[in-house]
Each structure stands twice: as C-alpha cells, then as structure tokens.
Amino acid sequence: MDGTTMSRLHSRSKKAILMSRGRRLRGLALPPLLAAVLGGCSSSGSGYVNPNVDFGHIRRVAVLPFENLTPDDLADERMHSVFLMELLEEDVLEVADPGETVAAMRSLGLPVGSALSPDQAVKLGAELRVEALIAGTIEEYGLSRVDRSRGPEVTAVFAMIETETGSMIWRSQVYANGASTLKKLFGGGASGMYEVSREAVRKALGTLL
C-alpha cells in the first residue's frame, strides 16, 4: 500500500472519529435541553396596546392590589407578589412602594382590591406621582378542576391606566397551566403553582414591555 493510500485512509479514520465524538456530545447535550423544555408550562394569552399613546413618558407606575375572583383567599396577594418581582426584574419602569400605594388609596377613601373609576385613577396618580397604574384581576388560581393532568392553572387579566386621563392604555388576558405537550409525551410531572404564576405574568408583560 503506497503512501497516498495510507494518507487517505488516515484522513477518513480521523473524520469518522470526529463525527463519532460530535454525535456523543450531541447525545450528552440533549437530556439537559429536554429537561428544560419539559420543565416549561403551557400558556396562552392576548394583549391590547393603545396605538395612540406614547409610552415613552411613562417612567413611574404603581401596581394596585389585585382583585380576587377565586376561592383561594391568598391568590391575589401571591400573584401580586409575583407580578411585582417580574416587573422589577425587567428594570424598565420605576415602581412605587406597595405599602405607599395602599396607604394612599386608604387616605383617599378608594376601594382596595376593586376596580377604580377614571376620576379615582387620576386622583391616586397625582397622590403617588406616577404616570400610570397597573391593575389585575385573578380569575382562576389553583389545581385544575376540569383536568387534573394540567396541574395548577392561572387565568388573569392585567391592565394599565394612564393617570393623566384615567383611561386604559394596555390590557392583557392570560392563561397558564402546569402541563405541556412534551410532558405528556415523556411522562414528566406538572409544574408547580409558582412556575405557572410566573409564566402567566411573563406572558402578560411580554405584550407590554
């Protein structure tokens, strides 16, 4: 066998070894990727943004206590906490202190955990020195009563009210549960309540920020 033939065989052998290593590396990388996908939630949602509003002037907002329509007495507080954390992590808007917000509402005689009228929104905005208020209504929170395989589920509506006019300039309705298609296929368990809550909030904020 001449030197040229030996060189070609060596080259082919080297390529085969590299391809084999590449396949092994891809095989090692797949489980973490699959685990990340299986750890996700199933969600859907829709959003409305007023096209005639310049959001550039909105720098400071207040997140109002959420309205709770669920049997869980703590659903509004838990979702409010998750929403605040996700909004702060975005680091796009300055957020008024929640305690300051509630104190201002009480001093003005405004309902806490209920919808505000446009006039009430304007008054509260002036008191807190914010350009907008964010309200939320929690419609579903907890284990699915329709299909247990879905795990926890959340249905919520969020809205932003401009404090100069008291008009709504953003609205998003979202739904999330602990199941996913890949989880059903591969037998993974449902996500927990916290993960589902975060997914719902992120889905909503994604239509705004």
Secondary structure, 3 states (H helix, E strand, C coil): CCHHHHHHHHHHHHHHHHHHHHHHHHHHHHHHHHHHHHCCCEEEEEEEECCCCCHHHCCEEEECCCEECCCCCCHHHHHHHHHHHHHHHHCCCEECCHHHHHHHHHHCCCCCCCCCCHHHHHHHHHHHCCCEEEEEEEEEEEECCCCHHHCEEEEEEEEEEECCCCCEEEEEEEEEECCCHHHHHHCCCCCCHHHHHHHHHHHHHCCCC
